C-alpha cells in the first residue's frame, strides 16, 4: 500500500485488497471532507490544557504547585492562540473556593494555591481552561479531583462503608461509620446525630451512640428511580462536654446496581458475520465492576462466555444467525444474576473492523451484510482523522467486493484516530476509534551522581532530552520531588501529560485510571486501551453537521490580554458617542490611560497588565466636557460549575492510608508555629466592641428588625466588587457558599437560602438579576435565633437585601455621574517555591525539615544539547524520594520520566 498524509491537491494512490483505487483532488466527497475539516480546524483550533501537580494529594496548610501546558491541534504544539489561562479550585459542593487568571507565554505558565488553615477537608477539583475552550463546553477542560486531608485541627477520623438492599420497593442503604482519633483509638459511647442529604434534599435524620469499637449505623431509603448527583451524610459527634465535631461523609451510590452495556464494533451486528462486541459494566459509584457470564440464543443454547478483563470492560466474539436473538446471562459480584438483551443483528449494513494489535500497522476491513448485493462495496469511502487533520482516505472501485488495508502506524500521530465509513452519497455509516501509541515521543534520561544520599545532603538531578531519532531537543519541562514515605502514590491513577493530552482531553465522560494505559506499556495495556476505544465515542464534532457547514458558534473569543470595556450612556439610556474615557489607578504609582468611545458609546482599554484585586477609577465626559452620563462596564460571564465529570474519583474515606501524611502535616504546622513562620490562623479570645452608629437599616424588611442579623454588609463593603452580585458576595459572606449563583448556608448546604429583596420573597437563583451598585444593605440570617421567625422558608437561611432609595445610604461604587470604581480580575502573581539551602549559614538549621514536596521546578529548559539540571537539598525524612519530570518540545512531542533515589 502506498499513501500519504493528505493535504489539498495531493494525488492519493491506495491499494485496497486486490483492487486499486485512484483518489484524485476532484473526488467530490473526499474533497468536500478535506475542505470542511480544514475549515473546522482553522475556525475551531482545539486547545487542550494539562497541569502537572507537584504531588497527587494534599493536606490543609499545604501549597498546591502546578505547571500548565496549553497545546493546540493533533500535533500538540504549544498554543499561541490564547494568552490567558483560568484555573479554579472547587470544593465538593461545586463551589469555587479560589480562581486564578494566569498569563501564558508560548502556551506555558505556572501557578499555585495555598490551602488555608480555615479550609475544610474533603474532595476538591482543580479545573483549568482558556476562554476559547468554553466554546466546546467544559467536557474538554482539564479537571482533576484531589483529596485534601486535615492534620492540623482534625480530632475525629471516619471510615465509612455502605451496604445496599431493597425494602418495600425502595432503595435501602446502611452506612457503617467508624469514629476514631488519629491513632486509631475509637470514640466509644459518643452521641452522634446525622442528616442524610441526596441531590440537595434532606431524606433522613437520626441519632445514635457509638459502640465499643466506635461504630455507628446510619440507615436511609430512597425511591428506586432516584439517580444520585450529590450526596452527604452530615454527622455531629460529641467527643466531650465542650466539643462537638461535624463530619461530612460523601455518598457516591444509592444501590449496588450494575449497568452493563454492549458495543458492537463500529456500531452494528450483522447476521452471518463473525463480530467483535465490547461490553462495559459500571457500578452505581461510576467505577468498573467485575462480572462474568455467558451468551445464549433464543433456544437457550450457550454461544460463548464473557468475563471482565479490565475495569469492568471486555470483549466477546460470535457470529449471529438470521432469525435469532441473543441474551447475556450476567453474574454480579454479590452473586446475584441478571439477563440482558444484546443489540439485535440485521442483514443489512456494514462492519468496519480494525485490528490494532501490531506495533507497525493498522489493519482495516469492511464486511457487508448479506443483503448488500453483488457490488456491495461500491463507492464506499473510509476516512481517518485526528484532531481535524485527515490522515487516511480509501475509496472502493465501483465493482469492488472486498475492502481491506494495512496502514503503517507511522503515518498517524500518537493519540485517538477516528475511522469513519461513508456511503457513496456521503452519509456516515460506521465509526471506530483506535489509539495509536507510536514510539515518537521524547526520550528523557534522568540521573543523579549516586543512588543513596543523606538527609539534608545536596542533590543534583540531570536531565537529557532527545527525540525519537535520538537527536537532542530544546524543550520546556517541569519537575517535582516528593518523599514517598509521606505521600501515597499510585502512578496508574495519576494524571500525566500523556494521559491528558493524548486521551482524556479528546473524550467526553469518565475514564478510570487513565494513566494505567501509559504506565509500563505492554501488549496487555494496549489491548485494554483498544477495548476502551470500543466503549467510548468521539464527539468533537458530528459528521453530518460538519459536512453541512454547521459549526459550533463562537461565543467566547480567545483572550489575548486583559481589557476593561464598557459603554457610555445618558441616564435616559441613549449612547454617548465620542466621549472621553479615562482609566486611573494609584496602586504602585499612579498611571492614567485615555481613550475615546465610538459612535455607539463603546470604549475599550486593551493590552492591560495588572495584578489581581487592583482597583481602578473610570471617569468619562461628553464631547462638551459634561459629566452627567452613566458608565456601564462589561463583565465576562462567569464559567458555571457543572457536576464533577470525574465524580467516581471522589474518595469516600479520604484518610485511608494517609496516616503518615496526616501526622507529618500536623508536625509541619507545629514546627512552623513554633518558629513563627507560615501563614497560619491564630484563634483569639472573643472581644466585644460596642459603638453607636447610624441606622443604615431603616428601610430593611428583616422581620427581626433591621440590622439584627448574623452578619451585615453595606454598600461601602460592596463598592469594589466587580461582576455579578453572587461574585461580589462570594468570600464576603461568612459561612455562605455559592453554587452557580445560588447561596447556601454551610449549616444546611442542601437547601438554598431564601432571598428577600425589599420585602419580596424571590427565587434562590434571582440574586444575579440585582445590580451590585443598587444594593444598600445585605443581612445574613443563619442561626435559629434569626431564622425561626421565617418558619419553613428560613430552613436554609435567609438573605435580606435592601436596595438604594431616596433618603437611604447613597455611597456606592458610582461616586458621582461620570465616575465609577472597578476591581476586575487581574493576573495572579505566582509565588516561588521555597526550599532551604543548607550551605547558607542564614538557614535555620535547628528547625525540623519535614517537607513532603522536597522540590518543585516548573521552569526547566534544555539547551541545544538537550541538557539541563536542578539542585536542591534533601529534607530530614529517610526513605525513597520520587522525581517526576514532564515536558514538551517545540514540535509538540511529549515526555515523562519517573526516577527514584534513597535517603538513608
N, C-alpha and C positions, 0 to 999 in steps of 0.2 A: 504494500500500500504506500502510495506517495501522497502527502498532503501538507499544507502549510497552515499556520495560524492565519486567519482571514483578515483582510482589510479591503476596503473598496477598490475595485479594479483588478484584483488578483484572479487568475485562472486557476481553478482548483480541479485536480485530477485525482479521483478516488477509485480504487479498486474495491468493488462491493461483491463479495463472493466470487462468482465466475463471470460477473458482468463488469463492464467498465462504464462509469458514468462521467460525463464531462459537465462540470458545473461552471457556466460562464457568467460574467458580470450581468448579462442581460436576463439571467434566470429570474423571473418575476418574484417568486416567493422569497428566495434567499436574498435577493437584492433588497426587497422590502424589509425583511427581518434585520439585515445588516444596517440599513438606514435608520430604522426605528430604534435599534439597540444603541447605535452611535448617538442619536438624538437624546435618548433617555439618559445615557451616560454623561453627555455634555450638560444636559439641563438638570440632572439629579445626581451629581457626584456623591458617591456613597462614603461618607465619613464614618470611621469607626474609632472607638476610644478604648485604650487599655490602661489601667492603673496598676503598677507594681506597688504592693504594700510592703512595709518593712517586715511584717510578720502576720500570721493568719488570724490571731485573736488578741484581745486587749483586756486591760483592766482599768477601772476608774482611776484617774490620776496619770494614766499613760498619755503618750502622744502618738497619733497615727501619722506616719510619714509616707508619702507616695510620690511616684514619678509618673507623669501622664504621657502617653504616646498617642497622637491623633494621626491616623493614616487615611488614605483615600484610594478607592479603586481596588481591583483584584490583585494588583501588584503591591499593595500596601506601602506605597511610598508615603513619606511623611507629608502631611497635608499643609498646603499653603493657602487653603481656601478660607478656613476660619482662623481668626487670630485671638479668640477668646474662648475659654473653657469654663463651664459651670460645674461645680462639684458640691453635692449635698450630702449631709449626714442626717439620716432619717431613722426615727425610732420605730418600734414595732407597732405603734399606734398610727403609723403613716403620717407622723408629724415631723416637719423639717426642723431639726434642732440647730443646725448650722449650715450656712450656704456661703460658698466662696466663688468669686469670679477671678480667674487667673489669666494673665496674658500668655499667649502662645508665641513661641519663636520657632519657626520652621516645624510646627506640629509638636513641640516639646514644651513641657513646663513641669514644675514641682510644687508641692504644697504640703499642708499638714493640718490636722485637727488636734486641739488639746481637749482631752476628756476631763472636764472639771470635776472636782470632788462632789459637786451638788447633783451630778447626773445619777440616774438610776441604772442598776444592772439590767441586762436583757439583751435581746437580739436587735441589732441595728443594721442599717443598709448604707452603703456608700454608692451614690449614683453620680455618674459623670456624663456630660453631653455638651455638644455645641448647640447654638441656637438653630443652625441649619438642620441638624439631625431631628429637630422637633417636627419637621415636615413629614417624616416617615413614622412618627409615633414612638413612644417610649419602649416599645418591644425591642428596639435595637440599641438602647442606651447601655453603657456599662452599668451593671447593677450587681453588687456583691454583698451578701449577707455575712455579718461578723457577729461573734458573741463578745459581750463586754461584761466581765465579772467584777465584783466589788470585794476587794480585800481590805479596804480601809475602815469602813464602818459597819460592814455586814456581820451581824451576830447570829443570823439564822440561815442555814443552808438546807435546801429541799431537794428531794429526789422524787419524781412522780412517774408512776406507770399507770396505764389505763387498761381496763378490761371492758369489752363490749358485748352486749347481748340485745335481745328483743323482748319487750314486755308489753302485752296488750296492744300490739300493732305499732308501738313506738320504739325508737332507738334509746337504749339504756346504756349509760356509761358509768363505770365505777372508777374513780380516781383514787389511787392508793398513794398517799403523800407521807413522806418521812421527813421529820424535822430534826436536825442535828446542829451542833456547833461546828466550828471549823475543823476541830479534831475528830469529828465523827461521833461525839458523845450525844446520845439522843436527848431531846427535850421530853421528859416524862410527865404525864398528868398535867399538861398545859391546856388551858381553854383556847379553843380555836373557833372563830366564826368565819364563814365563807359565803361568797356570792359568785355564781356562775353566769358569765356573760357570753352570749353567742351572737355574732353579727350585730354587736352594739346593743343587744337587748338582754335584760336580766331574765334568766329562765329558772333559776333555783337559788334558794338561800338555805343555810343550815348552820348548826353549831355542833361541837363535839369536844371530846377530851382525848389527847394523845395517849396511847397505851405505853406499856413498859419498854417499847422499842422506838418510841417517838412517832408511831404511825397513826394516821387518821384516814378514814374513807369518806370521800365526798361523792354522792350519787346524784345524777341528774338524768332527765329524759328529754328527748326532742321528737318532733314529728318525723316520720320516716322520710318525708320529702325534703327536709331541710338540708341544704348544702352549706357547709361552713366556709366563710370567707375570713372571719377572725373570731378568736375565742380566748377567754382567760378565766381562770379561777382566781379571784382576788381573796386572799386569806389574811386574817389578822390573828396572830398567835401571841398570847400574853405570856412572856417569858419570866416576868416577875411583877411585883406590885407597881413598879414605876414604868415599865417598858412593855409596849405592845408593838410588834414588828409586822409590817404589811409586806406580803409577798404576792407577786402576780405571776401565775403559772400558765404558760401557753397551752392551749388546746388546739391540736392540729387535725384531729379527726373526731367524728361522732359515731363511727361504727367501724367494724372490721371488714366492710365490703371491699371487694376487689373488682376493679374494672378491667376486663380483658377485651382487647380489640385485635382484629386480624387485618393484615395489609397485604393483599396480593401484589406481587412485584409489578410495578408500573400501573397498578390500579385495577387490574381485571383478572378474572379466572376464565379460561376458555376450555370448553369440553374437548377432550381428546388431546390436550396439550399438557405435557408434564410441566408443572408450575411450582414456583417458589412462593411461599406465603410466610410473611413475618408476623409475629404476634408480640403484644406488649401487655403485661399485667401490672397494674398500678394500684397500690393500696389507697385507702382514704387519706393517708398522710402525704400522698403525692410521690412516694418512693416505690421503686420496683419491688415486686413480690415474687418469690419462688413458687412456681406452680408445676404441676405435671398432669399428664392425661393422655388421651388418645382421640383419634378422629374416626367416626363411623359414617357409613352411608345410611340411606333411608331404610335399608334392610337390616340395620344394626350390625353390619359387617365391619370389623375393625380394619381401617385402611392404613393408618400409620400412627406413630406415637409423637408426643411432644413433651419437651422438658425445658425448663428455664436454663439459659446458658449464661446470661449476664444482665444484672439489674432488671430482672423480670422480662427480658427480651430474648427471643429465639426465632428459629425458622423451622419450617417443615416443608416437605415436598411430596406432591402426589399428582395424579392425573385424573381430573374429574371426568365423569361419564355423562352423556346426554340423558336427560330424564331423571337424574338422581340429585338428591340434596344431601348436604353433609353437616354434621354436628361435631362440636368439640366437647368432650366429657372432661371436665376440669376437677382436679383435686387441689383444694386450697391448703395453705399452711396449717390451719386449725383442724384439718381433717374433713371439713365439710366439702360437699361436691356440688357442681352445677353443670348445666348443659347450655351451650351457646351455639346459635346457628352461624355457620360460615357464610361468607358472601356467596351469592348464587352465581354459578358459572353459566356462560352464554355460548352460543355457537358463532356469534359474530364478534368482530373486533380484532385486536392485535395484542401481543405481549412484547414489550420492549425489555429484553433480558440482557443484563450486564454482568460479566464475570470480572471482578476487580481484584482477584487474589494474587495474581502475578505482580512482581515488582516492576516489570518493564513495560507491560502492555495492559490495555483495557479491551476486553472482547465484547462486542455488541452484536446482538442477534435479534431480528424481528421475526416473530412467528405469527401467521394469520390464523383466524378461526376457520373452521371447515366450511363456513358459508361465504367465505371471501371470494370465491370464484377462481378461475384458472389464472388470470393475471392479477393475483391477489395483492401483489406489492407494487402495482403500477402507480407511479407518480408520488410515492411516499418520500418524505424528507425527514432526516434526522439532524437535529441541531443540538450542539453542546455549547453552553455559555457559562462564564464565570464572572460575576460582578458586572454584567452587561457587555462583556467582551466575548465576541464569537470566537470559539476555539476550534470548532469542528462542524462541518456540514457534509452530509451524504445524501444523495438522491438516487432513487432506483430508476432503471430504464423502464420504458413503457411495458415491456413484456417480461419484466423480472418476476421470478417465482421464489427467489431466495435473497436474503439480505443478511450479511454478516461482515464484520470488520474487526480488525485487530489494530488498535490505535496506540502508538508509542506514548507512554505517560510523560515523556519529556516535552511533549507539545502542550501540556496543560500546566497552569500554575498550581502550586500546592493550595489545597482548600476544597471547597464544595463546588462540584461541577453539576450542572443541571442538564440532563439529556431529555429532549422532548421530541416525540414523533408527531409529524404533521401530515394531514391528508393532502391530496392533490389540490384541494381548494383552500388550503391554509388553516384548516381547523386543527387545533392541538388535540391529539388523541390520547397519548400516554406520556407519563413523566416518570423519570427515575433519577434519583440523586446518587452520586458517588463521591467519595472523598479521596482525593489524590494526596499521598504523602511522598513527595519526591525528596531525594537527598540533595535539595537545592538550598537548604538553609545554612546559616553561619556555623562555622566550627569554632567553638570557644574553648581555649585551653586556659584553665585557671590553676594556679600553682602558688605555693609558698616555699620558703627556703628550707623548711623542715615540717614534720608532721606533728610534733609534740612541742608544746610551749608551757611556760609557767604563768600563773596569774600575774596580771599587770605587765607582762612582757610585751614588747613592741612586735607587731606582726606586719609584714608587708605581703600583700596579695598581688600577684602579677596576672595580667590578662593579655592573651594574644588572640586576635580575631582574624579568621580567614573565611573566604567564601568557599563555595562548593568546588571551585577549581584550585583550591589551596593557595590563593593569592591573598595577601594582606589587604584589609579593608579599613577605611576610616568610618567609624560609627559612633553612635551615642548609646551609652549604657548606664544602667543603674545597678547598685549592689547593696545588699543588706547582709549583716552578720548577726546571727541570733544564737543564744545559748539554749541548746535543745534540752538541757536538763530542767529548764524552767518553762519553755514554750513547747506545747504539743504540736507536732507537725504530721500531716497526712498529705503527702505530695499529690496523690490521686484526687484529693478533694480541694486542692488549691486552684486558684485561677492563675493561669500562666499566659505569657504573651502569645504562645501557640494556640492554646485552647480558646482564648478570647478572640483574637483577630482572625483566626482561620476557621473557627467552628461556631461558637455561641453568638457572635455578632451578626451572623447571617441567618439564624434560625429563630423563629418565634417559639415560645414555650420553654418549659423547664428541661434541662439536661442534667442528669445525675452524674456527679463527679466527672466533669468534662476533661480534666487533666489526666484521667486514667488512660485516655487514648494516646497521650503523648509522653507517658512515663514508661520507660523500659519497653519501647515499641517492639512488638513481635508479631508473628503470624496470627496469634490469638487476639491481640488487641486490634489488629487490622480487620479481622473477621467480625469482631464485635462492633467496630465502627461502621462496617458496611450494614450490619443489622440496624444500627441506629439510623442510618440514612434511609432504610426501607420504611421506618416508622415515623419519620419527620417530613415536613413539607417546606419547600422553598417558596416564600411569599413576598420577595422584594417587589415583584410586580406580577400581574396577571397577563398572560399572552394575549388574550382577546382584547383587553383594554390597550395594551401596548401597541398591537398591530393596527388598532383603530386610532392611534394617536391620542388616546385619553390617558394623560399622565396625572399623577398626583399633583394637585395645585400647590404652588409655592406660597405659603403663608408667612413663613419665618425666613428672613434673609440672613445670610452669613454675616456675623459680626466681625468687622474689620478693626473697629476701635470703639472706645466709649464715646457716647454722644449725649447731649442734652437738647431735646427738641420740644416744640410746643406751638401754640397758636396765640395770636393777639386778637382780641375781640372787644367790641364795645360792650357795655353792660346790658345792651339790648340784644346781644348775640351776633352782631354783624362783624365780619372780618375787618381787621385794621391793616390795610396794605402798607408796605414800605416803612413800617415802624422801626425805630432803632431799639435794639435789644442789647443789654449789657449783662455779662456774666461775671460775678465778683466773688472772690474767695480771699480770706485774710489768713488762712491757716498756712503756717510755714512760710510766711512772706506773702504780701498781697499781690494778686495778679488780677488783671481786668481784660476781658475779651469783648469785642463788639461785633455785631452782625446786623443785617437788615432783613426784615421779614419780606416774603414775596407778596405777590398780588392777592393771595388768599390768606395772608396773615401768618403763614407758617414760617418758623425760624428754626435754624439748626446750628449747633456748635459741634463741629466734627473734630476727630483726631485728638480727643482729650486723654490725658493720663492723670488719674488721681486715685488716691487710696480709698479704701472703704470707710464709710461714715464721715467723709468730708462734707462740710456744709457749704452751700452756695447761696448767694443772693442774686436773683434775676430781676433786673429792672428794665422797664420799657417806657418809651414815649412815642407819641404820634409824630408824623412828619412836621406838625406845627408845634412840637415840643410840649404837648399836653400829656399829663399823666393819668387822665381819667379813662383808663382802659383795664381790661381784665386779661390776665395771663393764665393760660391753661397749659400745663405741661403734659407731655405724652409719657405714659408708663408702659413698659414692656409687660405683657401679660405673664403672670407667674405660671411656671410649669406645674400643673397639678400633680399630686402624688397618687398614683394608682396602686392597686393591690400588688403586693410583692410577687413578681413573677417567679421568684426563687423561694417561695414560701416553704417548700419541702425542706429547705436547708435550715429553717428555724429549729433551734435546739430546745427541746422541752426541758432538759436538765443541763443548763449552760456550765455548771460547776463540775460536771463529770470529768474525772481525770485531770482536773486543773488545780488540785490542792497545792502542789508545789508552786505553781504560778501565783495563786492567791496568797499563799504565805509570804512569798517573796515580795509581792506588791505591798503588803502591809509593812514589811520590813523597810522597803524603799521609802514609804510615806513617813514612818517613824524616824528614819535616819535624816530625811530632808527637813522635817520639823525640828529635829534636834539641832541641826546646823543652820536653821533659818533660811533655807533655800527652797525654791519651788513655789508655785502659785497655789497655795492651799487655803481652804476655808477654815477660819477660826471662829468657833461658836462663842459668842459673848453672852453675858447675863443680860436679861431684859432691862431696858431703860425706858421709862415713861416720860415723855416730854409734853407738857401742857402749854397751850398757846391759844390766845383769842384770835379768831380770823373772821374775815368777811364771809357772809353766807353766799358761797358760789353755787349753791344747790337749791336756790329758792324756787326754780322752775322744775325741779326734779319730780318725776312721778313715782319715786321709790315709796312703796307702801309702808316702809319702816320710818319714813321721814328722810328728807334729802340729806345726803352725806352719811347716813347710818348704814355703813357697808363694810365688808371685809377689806376692800381696797377702793380708792377713788383716784381718778385722773381728771385733770382739767385740760383745756385747750393748750395751755402752755406746755404740758407734758407731751403733747402730740405735734407741736409745731414743726419739728424737724423730721417728721416721718415722711417717707416717700412711698408711693404705691397705694394699693387698696387699703381699706380700713383694717382688714384682718392682718395685713402685713405690718401696718403701723403698730397694732396692738400686740403682735407676736413678740414675746420677750419682755414687754412692759407689764403684762398682767401676771401676777404671781399665781402659780398653781393652775394656770389655764393653758391648754394646748389647742392648736388649730389644725383641723384636718380638712384640707380643701376649702378653707374659708369658714368652716363651721367651728364655733368654740365649744370646748368640752372642759369641765372641771376635772382635775385629777382625782377628786373624790368619787366621781361617777363617770368614768371615761366611756361608758357605753350609751349615755344619754346626753344629747346636745343640750346646751344651756338655753333657757328661754330668753329671748331678746325682747326688750320693751323699749320702743322709741317714742318719746314724748307721750307716754301713757298708752300707746297702741301695741298690742301683742302681735309680733310678726314672726314669720318662719325663721328657723335657725340659720338658713342659708341667705338671709336677707342682708347680712352685715355689709357685704361689699357693694351694695347699692347705695350706701351712705358715703358721701364725700368726706374724707377726714377733716378738711378745713371747716366743715359745717358743724362739727361736734363741739359742744361746750363742755360737757362732763361725761364721764363714764364711771358707773358704780358697779362693783363686782360683789355679788352675793353668793357665797359658797356654803357657809356654815348653817346648821339647822336653825340657829337663832335668828338669822336673817332671811332664810328661805321659807320658814314654816308658814308665814302669812300668805304665801303664794300657793299653798296647797300642792296638789299633784303637778301643777305647772312648774313649780320650783324644784322638782325632784332632782334635776340635773344641774341646778344652779341658775342664776339669773344675771343677765347683763342689762342694766338700766342706762340707756343712752338719752341724753338731753341735747337737743340741737340749739344752735345760737338763735337768739331772738332779741327784739328791742328791749333794752334795759338789762340784758344779760351780759356775760363776760364776752367782750369783743376782741380779746387778744388772741390772734391765731396767726398762721403762717403767712397770711396776706396782711402785712402790716398796714398797708395803705394802697389805694389804687395805683397800679403800675409797679408794685414791688411784691416779690414772693420769695420765701426761703425754700430750699430744696436740699435733700440729702440722698442723692441717688446711690445705687450700689456701685462701689468702686472696686479697684483691684485689691486683692489681699496680698500683703507683703509676706511671703513665706519666710519662716524662721530658719535659722541654720542649726543643724543637728549638733548638739554638744557632746563631745567625747573628751574625757580627761587626758591630759598629756603628762605622763609620769616622769618624763625627763625635764619637765619645767618645775623649778623649785617653788613656784607660786601655787601649784596644785595642792589641794588639801589632801594629803596622803593619809590622814587619820580617819577620814570618813570611809565607811564601808562602800565598796563598789559593787552594787547589786543589780547592775543593768541586765535586762533581758535582751534588748536590742543593743548589741555591742557597738555597731557602727552602721551608718547609713550614708551612702554616697550616690546622690542622684545625677551627678554631672560628669561621669567618666567619659572621656573622649579618647579614642585610639588614634595614634599617629599614622604616618604613611606606611610604617612597617607593621601596623596592626597592634601596637603595644600600648599599654597603659598600666598604671598600678595605683594602689592606695595603701596607706599605712595608718595604723591605729594601735591602741593598747588594749590588751585583754582586761576583763573585769576580774573580780575575786572568785567567781564561780568556776568550779572544776567540772570537767565533763567534755561533751562534744559540742563544738561550735560549727554552725552551718552557714556557709556563704552561698548566696543566690545571686547570680549575675544574669541580667536580661538586657536586651537592646536590639537595635536595628541599624542597618546601614542606609546609605543614600538611595540604593536601588530597591529598598523595601524588603530585603532579606532579614529574617528574624533569627535571634539567637537566645539560648537559655542554657545555663550550666549550673549544677549544684556541686559544691565542694565542701569537704569537712576536714577538720583537724582537731586535735586533742589539746586540752589544757589540764595539766596534772600538777 
